[in-house]
Amino acid sequence: MAAFLARENLALILSSMGAALFAVLGITWGLWVDSLVILFDGAYSLVSLMLSLLSLYAARLMRKPACDAFPLGRGALEPLVIAVKGLTIALVCVISLLSAIAALFSGGQVVDTGMALIFSGVSVMGCALVWVYLHWATGRSQSGLLLAEKKQWLMDMGLSGAVLIGFLAAALLETGAWGHLAKYADPTMMVLISGYFLVVPVKMTAAAVRELLLSAPSEELQSCVSEAMWDVGLHPDCASTIKVGPSLMVEVALPVNWSDDINRLRFRLHRKLANLPVEARIFVHASD
C-alpha cells in the first residue's frame, strides 16, 4: 500500500509540474502570436495545474485513517474531485467555443503560423511524454485520480495534435490562391476542438456523479464479486456492491440457515477479492 501511495503521489507531482510548464508556455506564446487556440491550450494547462494540485491534496486527505467524523474513510473525495475536474474543463471548453464563434463573425484572426507550428510541435511531444508516464503509473496502481490525470493529458495531447495539423493547413493556405481564408483557420480550429473535447469532461463528470450517488460498479467488478460469492457458497443476490473512490463496498446479507463462522466468511471473501484494483471492504449481517 505504501508503494502504491508513493507512486500516486510522485505521478501527481510530475503531472502538476508539467501542467505548470505548459500553462506558462501556452499563454505566453498565444499572446505573442495572437492565437486563440494556443491561448486555449495554455488556459487548459493552467486549469489542469489547479486540478492536479486539487488531486494531490485530495490524495493526501484520503490517506488519513477512518475516524468518528468519517467512519468509512474519505474515499468519496476521489469521485468528488473528478466531478469538479470535469465541470471545470467543460466550462473552459464552452467559453473557448463562444470566443471562437465571436472571432469568426468578426472577420477571423491573423496568426504567425510559423511560430504557432513550433509551439504545437513542442506541445505534442511534451504531452505525449507525460501521458506515457501516467499510462505506466496507472497500469501499476489503478488510481482513479491518476486515471483522471491521464485523461486530461490525453485531451491536451489530442488538442495539440489537432492544432499542429490545423496550422499546417493554414500555412499551405497562405501560399496558395486561398490565402485570404487563412485568417479563419485559428477560430475554426477552436470551434471544432472545443466542441469535440466537450464530450470527454461531460462523460467524466457523469461517471463521477454516478459513483457519488452510490450506483452499481462496473460489470467487471460485479462479475468478480459474483464469482467470489459462488466460491464461498452464497448466491450473488445476497451481496450489494458499490464503489466509492478506491474502495469496493460489499454488503453481504446471510440467509437464515447460514451456520458458518462470519469472520471466516469475511476472510475468505477478502482473499477472493484481494487482486482487484480497488480495496474490498466486506460487511456481513444476518438477514431479517
PAPAVO-480046 format. One record per residue (C-alpha): x, z negated, y; residue number from 1. Coordinates in nm, 4 decimals. Layout:
% residues N
+----------+----------+----------+-----+
:        X :        Z :        Y :   i :
+----------+----------+----------+-----+
:        X :        Z :        Y : NUM :
...
+----------+----------+----------+-----+
//
This chain:
% residues 288
+----------+----------+----------+-----+
:        X :        Z :        Y :   i :
+----------+----------+----------+-----+
:   0.0000 :   0.0000 :   0.0000 :   1 :
:   0.2862 :  -0.0848 :   0.2368 :   2 :
:   0.4438 :   0.2591 :   0.1788 :   3 :
:   0.1071 :   0.4258 :   0.2477 :   4 :
:   0.0673 :   0.2399 :   0.5787 :   5 :
:   0.4251 :   0.3190 :   0.6823 :   6 :
:   0.3745 :   0.6933 :   0.6142 :   7 :
:   0.0443 :   0.6928 :   0.8015 :   8 :
:   0.1986 :   0.5124 :   1.0999 :   9 :
:   0.5005 :   0.7471 :   1.1158 :  10 :
:   0.2842 :   1.0585 :   1.0892 :  11 :
:   0.0543 :   0.9390 :   1.3692 :  12 :
:   0.3538 :   0.8595 :   1.5934 :  13 :
:   0.5102 :   1.2030 :   1.5359 :  14 :
:   0.1727 :   1.3689 :   1.5981 :  15 :
:   0.1424 :   1.1789 :   1.9277 :  16 :
:   0.4921 :   1.2844 :   2.0344 :  17 :
:   0.4176 :   1.6486 :   1.9536 :  18 :
:   0.0890 :   1.6362 :   2.1441 :  19 :
:   0.2637 :   1.4869 :   2.4495 :  20 :
:   0.5272 :   1.7623 :   2.4487 :  21 :
:   0.2728 :   2.0453 :   2.4201 :  22 :
:   0.0445 :   1.8875 :   2.6796 :  23 :
:   0.3178 :   1.8861 :   2.9447 :  24 :
:   0.4417 :   2.2314 :   2.8426 :  25 :
:   0.0939 :   2.3888 :   2.8304 :  26 :
:  -0.0368 :   2.2510 :   3.1598 :  27 :
:   0.2873 :   2.3308 :   3.3462 :  28 :
:   0.3132 :   2.6826 :   3.2014 :  29 :
:  -0.0584 :   2.7517 :   3.2504 :  30 :
:  -0.0399 :   2.6632 :   3.6209 :  31 :
:   0.2784 :   2.8689 :   3.6561 :  32 :
:   0.1373 :   3.1925 :   3.5089 :  33 :
:  -0.2212 :   3.1215 :   3.6265 :  34 :
:  -0.3719 :   3.1425 :   3.2767 :  35 :
:  -0.6989 :   2.9738 :   3.1817 :  36 :
:  -0.6292 :   2.9952 :   2.8106 :  37 :
:  -0.2822 :   2.8370 :   2.8363 :  38 :
:  -0.4249 :   2.5634 :   3.0577 :  39 :
:  -0.6865 :   2.5047 :   2.7870 :  40 :
:  -0.4081 :   2.4815 :   2.5280 :  41 :
:  -0.2313 :   2.2192 :   2.7413 :  42 :
:  -0.5536 :   2.0291 :   2.8108 :  43 :
:  -0.6355 :   2.0340 :   2.4391 :  44 :
:  -0.2897 :   1.8922 :   2.3633 :  45 :
:  -0.3415 :   1.6208 :   2.6267 :  46 :
:  -0.6729 :   1.5259 :   2.4657 :  47 :
:  -0.5008 :   1.5346 :   2.1256 :  48 :
:  -0.2393 :   1.2922 :   2.2574 :  49 :
:  -0.5016 :   1.0433 :   2.3764 :  50 :
:  -0.6889 :   1.0765 :   2.0481 :  51 :
:  -0.3678 :   1.0343 :   1.8454 :  52 :
:  -0.2952 :   0.7130 :   2.0341 :  53 :
:  -0.6522 :   0.6017 :   1.9599 :  54 :
:  -0.5941 :   0.6773 :   1.5895 :  55 :
:  -0.2700 :   0.4797 :   1.5972 :  56 :
:  -0.4473 :   0.1792 :   1.7484 :  57 :
:  -0.7352 :   0.2082 :   1.5007 :  58 :
:  -0.4926 :   0.2258 :   1.2085 :  59 :
:  -0.3289 :  -0.0953 :   1.3296 :  60 :
:  -0.6656 :  -0.2726 :   1.3567 :  61 :
:  -0.7725 :  -0.1530 :   1.0120 :  62 :
:  -0.4684 :  -0.3201 :   0.8549 :  63 :
:  -0.5941 :  -0.6627 :   0.9599 :  64 :
:  -0.7462 :  -0.8641 :   0.6732 :  65 :
:  -1.1175 :  -0.9370 :   0.6467 :  66 :
:  -1.2409 :  -1.2375 :   0.8431 :  67 :
:  -1.5662 :  -1.4160 :   0.9285 :  68 :
:  -1.6438 :  -1.1635 :   1.2018 :  69 :
:  -1.5596 :  -0.8641 :   0.9758 :  70 :
:  -1.6184 :  -0.9812 :   0.6163 :  71 :
:  -1.5749 :  -0.6284 :   0.4764 :  72 :
:  -1.2792 :  -0.5403 :   0.6996 :  73 :
:  -1.2648 :  -0.2836 :   0.9789 :  74 :
:  -1.2792 :   0.0352 :   0.7700 :  75 :
:  -1.5708 :   0.1707 :   0.9766 :  76 :
:  -1.3228 :   0.2251 :   1.2604 :  77 :
:  -1.1970 :   0.5351 :   1.0799 :  78 :
:  -1.5205 :   0.7402 :   1.0959 :  79 :
:  -1.5916 :   0.5985 :   1.4427 :  80 :
:  -1.2570 :   0.7284 :   1.5756 :  81 :
:  -1.3126 :   1.0640 :   1.4044 :  82 :
:  -1.6566 :   1.0935 :   1.5668 :  83 :
:  -1.5068 :   1.0181 :   1.9101 :  84 :
:  -1.2386 :   1.2822 :   1.8456 :  85 :
:  -1.4936 :   1.5446 :   1.7506 :  86 :
:  -1.7151 :   1.4776 :   2.0522 :  87 :
:  -1.4193 :   1.4837 :   2.2922 :  88 :
:  -1.2798 :   1.8100 :   2.1552 :  89 :
:  -1.6289 :   1.9644 :   2.1649 :  90 :
:  -1.6610 :   1.8645 :   2.5323 :  91 :
:  -1.3234 :   2.0289 :   2.6143 :  92 :
:  -1.4401 :   2.3484 :   2.4394 :  93 :
:  -1.7702 :   2.3559 :   2.6314 :  94 :
:  -1.6004 :   2.3019 :   2.9711 :  95 :
:  -1.3435 :   2.5729 :   2.8950 :  96 :
:  -1.6163 :   2.8128 :   2.7817 :  97 :
:  -1.8093 :   2.7674 :   3.1068 :  98 :
:  -1.4900 :   2.8115 :   3.3158 :  99 :
:  -1.4043 :   3.1343 :   3.1346 : 100 :
:  -1.7546 :   3.2766 :   3.1830 : 101 :
:  -1.7289 :   3.1980 :   3.5544 : 102 :
:  -1.3884 :   3.3743 :   3.5709 : 103 :
:  -1.5320 :   3.6836 :   3.4008 : 104 :
:  -1.8127 :   3.7102 :   3.6523 : 105 :
:  -1.5734 :   3.6592 :   3.9448 : 106 :
:  -1.3543 :   3.9578 :   3.8576 : 107 :
:  -1.1156 :   3.8369 :   3.5882 : 108 :
:  -0.7787 :   3.6619 :   3.6002 : 109 :
:  -0.4397 :   3.8265 :   3.6614 : 110 :
:  -0.1747 :   3.6696 :   3.4346 : 111 :
:   0.2004 :   3.7217 :   3.3878 : 112 :
:   0.1724 :   3.8436 :   3.0271 : 113 :
:   0.5476 :   3.8330 :   2.9603 : 114 :
:   0.5765 :   3.4603 :   3.0344 : 115 :
:   0.2452 :   3.3961 :   2.8585 : 116 :
:   0.3800 :   3.5640 :   2.5426 : 117 :
:   0.6885 :   3.3388 :   2.5438 : 118 :
:   0.4717 :   3.0265 :   2.5654 : 119 :
:   0.2373 :   3.1487 :   2.2930 : 120 :
:   0.5229 :   3.2191 :   2.0513 : 121 :
:   0.6822 :   2.8774 :   2.1069 : 122 :
:   0.3436 :   2.7075 :   2.0740 : 123 :
:   0.2590 :   2.8771 :   1.7423 : 124 :
:   0.5916 :   2.7751 :   1.5867 : 125 :
:   0.5710 :   2.4172 :   1.7167 : 126 :
:   0.2126 :   2.3651 :   1.5999 : 127 :
:   0.2944 :   2.5142 :   1.2598 : 128 :
:   0.5821 :   2.2689 :   1.2122 : 129 :
:   0.3647 :   1.9664 :   1.2969 : 130 :
:   0.0788 :   2.0924 :   1.0767 : 131 :
:   0.3110 :   2.1455 :   0.7776 : 132 :
:   0.4425 :   1.7908 :   0.8152 : 133 :
:   0.0895 :   1.6438 :   0.8397 : 134 :
:  -0.0190 :   1.8535 :   0.5394 : 135 :
:   0.2640 :   1.6982 :   0.3397 : 136 :
:   0.1769 :   1.3487 :   0.4672 : 137 :
:  -0.1962 :   1.3768 :   0.3872 : 138 :
:  -0.1136 :   1.5073 :   0.0402 : 139 :
:   0.0688 :   1.1807 :  -0.0267 : 140 :
:  -0.1695 :   0.9327 :   0.1384 : 141 :
:  -0.5180 :   1.0923 :   0.1799 : 142 :
:  -0.5774 :   0.9034 :   0.5056 : 143 :
:  -0.8949 :   1.0011 :   0.6918 : 144 :
:  -0.7147 :   0.9580 :   1.0236 : 145 :
:  -0.4316 :   1.1898 :   0.9144 : 146 :
:  -0.6803 :   1.4470 :   0.7863 : 147 :
:  -0.8444 :   1.4475 :   1.1311 : 148 :
:  -0.4998 :   1.4849 :   1.2935 : 149 :
:  -0.4225 :   1.7774 :   1.0631 : 150 :
:  -0.7495 :   1.9476 :   1.1610 : 151 :
:  -0.6614 :   1.9040 :   1.5288 : 152 :
:  -0.3200 :   2.0687 :   1.4822 : 153 :
:  -0.4682 :   2.3472 :   1.2704 : 154 :
:  -0.7074 :   2.4195 :   1.5561 : 155 :
:  -0.4196 :   2.4162 :   1.8036 : 156 :
:  -0.2137 :   2.6484 :   1.5827 : 157 :
:  -0.5097 :   2.8864 :   1.5477 : 158 :
:  -0.5646 :   2.8727 :   1.9222 : 159 :
:  -0.2005 :   2.9529 :   1.9963 : 160 :
:  -0.2026 :   3.2365 :   1.7419 : 161 :
:  -0.5161 :   3.3870 :   1.8945 : 162 :
:  -0.3646 :   3.3567 :   2.2420 : 163 :
:  -0.0470 :   3.5313 :   2.1227 : 164 :
:  -0.2475 :   3.8231 :   1.9807 : 165 :
:  -0.4611 :   3.8400 :   2.2952 : 166 :
:  -0.1629 :   3.8553 :   2.5299 : 167 :
:  -0.0007 :   4.1229 :   2.3127 : 168 :
:  -0.3189 :   4.3262 :   2.3537 : 169 :
:  -0.3171 :   4.2592 :   2.7301 : 170 :
:   0.0468 :   4.3761 :   2.7537 : 171 :
:  -0.0468 :   4.7003 :   2.5775 : 172 :
:  -0.3434 :   4.7484 :   2.8121 : 173 :
:  -0.1186 :   4.7121 :   3.1174 : 174 :
:   0.0986 :   5.0022 :   3.0051 : 175 :
:  -0.1904 :   5.2453 :   2.9466 : 176 :
:  -0.4846 :   5.4016 :   3.1238 : 177 :
:  -0.6912 :   5.0859 :   3.0745 : 178 :
:  -0.4576 :   4.8706 :   3.2808 : 179 :
:  -0.7364 :   4.7657 :   3.5190 : 180 :
:  -0.9051 :   4.5817 :   3.2295 : 181 :
:  -0.6018 :   4.3614 :   3.1569 : 182 :
:  -0.7203 :   4.1001 :   3.4091 : 183 :
:  -1.0228 :   4.0336 :   3.1870 : 184 :
:  -0.8111 :   3.9558 :   2.8811 : 185 :
:  -0.7422 :   3.5897 :   2.9675 : 186 :
:  -1.1031 :   3.4774 :   3.0316 : 187 :
:  -1.2326 :   3.6914 :   2.7431 : 188 :
:  -0.9903 :   3.5182 :   2.5049 : 189 :
:  -1.1037 :   3.1847 :   2.6437 : 190 :
:  -1.4709 :   3.2641 :   2.5755 : 191 :
:  -1.4007 :   3.3771 :   2.2198 : 192 :
:  -1.1625 :   3.0916 :   2.1351 : 193 :
:  -1.3658 :   2.8061 :   2.2820 : 194 :
:  -1.6866 :   2.9397 :   2.1269 : 195 :
:  -1.5266 :   2.9734 :   1.7846 : 196 :
:  -1.3422 :   2.6407 :   1.7863 : 197 :
:  -1.6522 :   2.4527 :   1.8977 : 198 :
:  -1.7717 :   2.4663 :   1.5351 : 199 :
:  -1.4839 :   2.2527 :   1.3991 : 200 :
:  -1.5322 :   1.9372 :   1.6113 : 201 :
:  -1.9097 :   1.9561 :   1.5633 : 202 :
:  -1.8646 :   1.9532 :   1.1844 : 203 :
:  -1.6048 :   1.6754 :   1.2148 : 204 :
:  -1.8439 :   1.4614 :   1.4183 : 205 :
:  -2.1374 :   1.5270 :   1.1856 : 206 :
:  -1.9363 :   1.4166 :   0.8799 : 207 :
:  -1.8168 :   1.1006 :   1.0575 : 208 :
:  -2.1701 :   1.0105 :   1.1714 : 209 :
:  -2.2977 :   1.0551 :   0.8138 : 210 :
:  -2.0326 :   0.8104 :   0.6976 : 211 :
:  -2.1262 :   0.5601 :   0.9700 : 212 :
:  -2.4887 :   0.5884 :   0.8574 : 213 :
:  -2.3746 :   0.4903 :   0.5050 : 214 :
:  -2.4653 :   0.8206 :   0.3414 : 215 :
:  -2.3573 :   0.9052 :  -0.0136 : 216 :
:  -1.9896 :   1.0042 :  -0.0523 : 217 :
:  -1.8654 :   1.3434 :  -0.1705 : 218 :
:  -1.9806 :   1.4794 :  -0.5057 : 219 :
:  -1.6251 :   1.4416 :  -0.6363 : 220 :
:  -1.6221 :   1.0658 :  -0.5670 : 221 :
:  -1.9728 :   1.0220 :  -0.7059 : 222 :
:  -1.8687 :   1.2041 :  -1.0231 : 223 :
:  -1.5694 :   0.9707 :  -1.0677 : 224 :
:  -1.7926 :   0.6643 :  -1.0263 : 225 :
:  -2.0481 :   0.8034 :  -1.2732 : 226 :
:  -1.7756 :   0.8665 :  -1.5305 : 227 :
:  -1.6406 :   0.5135 :  -1.4839 : 228 :
:  -1.9907 :   0.3677 :  -1.5282 : 229 :
:  -2.0417 :   0.5567 :  -1.8554 : 230 :
:  -1.6997 :   0.4348 :  -1.9758 : 231 :
:  -1.7958 :   0.0681 :  -1.9274 : 232 :
:  -2.1301 :   0.1145 :  -2.0997 : 233 :
:  -2.3587 :   0.1367 :  -1.7961 : 234 :
:  -2.5863 :   0.4132 :  -1.6689 : 235 :
:  -2.4659 :   0.5691 :  -1.3374 : 236 :
:  -2.8061 :   0.4891 :  -1.1866 : 237 :
:  -2.7012 :   0.1226 :  -1.1917 : 238 :
:  -2.4432 :   0.1974 :  -0.9200 : 239 :
:  -2.4993 :   0.2589 :  -0.5483 : 240 :
:  -2.1965 :   0.4126 :  -0.3780 : 241 :
:  -2.0962 :   0.4632 :  -0.0153 : 242 :
:  -1.7648 :   0.5472 :   0.1504 : 243 :
:  -1.6665 :   0.3654 :   0.4699 : 244 :
:  -1.3286 :   0.4691 :   0.6078 : 245 :
:  -1.0588 :   0.4092 :   0.3465 : 246 :
:  -1.2916 :   0.2079 :   0.1190 : 247 :
:  -1.5331 :   0.3160 :  -0.1527 : 248 :
:  -1.8045 :   0.0512 :  -0.1864 : 249 :
:  -1.9647 :   0.0421 :  -0.5317 : 250 :
:  -2.2588 :  -0.1923 :  -0.5832 : 251 :
:  -2.3492 :  -0.2405 :  -0.9499 : 252 :
:  -2.6904 :  -0.3806 :  -1.0463 : 253 :
:  -2.6623 :  -0.5106 :  -1.4031 : 254 :
:  -2.9528 :  -0.4627 :  -1.6427 : 255 :
:  -3.1340 :  -0.7791 :  -1.7517 : 256 :
:  -2.9939 :  -0.7519 :  -2.1072 : 257 :
:  -2.6275 :  -0.7399 :  -1.9906 : 258 :
:  -2.4234 :  -1.0045 :  -2.1755 : 259 :
:  -2.0600 :  -0.9140 :  -2.0998 : 260 :
:  -1.8450 :  -1.1129 :  -1.8531 : 261 :
:  -1.8954 :  -0.9936 :  -1.4923 : 262 :
:  -1.5313 :  -1.0438 :  -1.3905 : 263 :
:  -1.4176 :  -0.8430 :  -1.6915 : 264 :
:  -1.6582 :  -0.5639 :  -1.5952 : 265 :
:  -1.5302 :  -0.5633 :  -1.2369 : 266 :
:  -1.1698 :  -0.5457 :  -1.3607 : 267 :
:  -1.2483 :  -0.2524 :  -1.5925 : 268 :
:  -1.4201 :  -0.0598 :  -1.3127 : 269 :
:  -1.1289 :  -0.1239 :  -1.0767 : 270 :
:  -0.8894 :   0.0114 :  -1.3358 : 271 :
:  -1.1048 :   0.3214 :  -1.3942 : 272 :
:  -1.1185 :   0.3948 :  -1.0200 : 273 :
:  -0.7594 :   0.2985 :  -0.9351 : 274 :
:  -0.6364 :   0.6588 :  -0.8991 : 275 :
:  -0.8900 :   0.7605 :  -0.6337 : 276 :
:  -0.7574 :   0.8476 :  -0.2842 : 277 :
:  -0.9668 :   0.5578 :  -0.1466 : 278 :
:  -0.9720 :   0.1866 :  -0.2279 : 279 :
:  -1.2575 :   0.0981 :  -0.4638 : 280 :
:  -1.4403 :  -0.2256 :  -0.3825 : 281 :
:  -1.6758 :  -0.3397 :  -0.6588 : 282 :
:  -1.9775 :  -0.5639 :  -0.6005 : 283 :
:  -2.1689 :  -0.6761 :  -0.9111 : 284 :
:  -2.5019 :  -0.8572 :  -0.9278 : 285 :
:  -2.7790 :  -0.9048 :  -1.1787 : 286 :
:  -3.0997 :  -0.7035 :  -1.1456 : 287 :
:  -3.4143 :  -0.8850 :  -1.0405 : 288 :
+----------+----------+----------+-----+
//
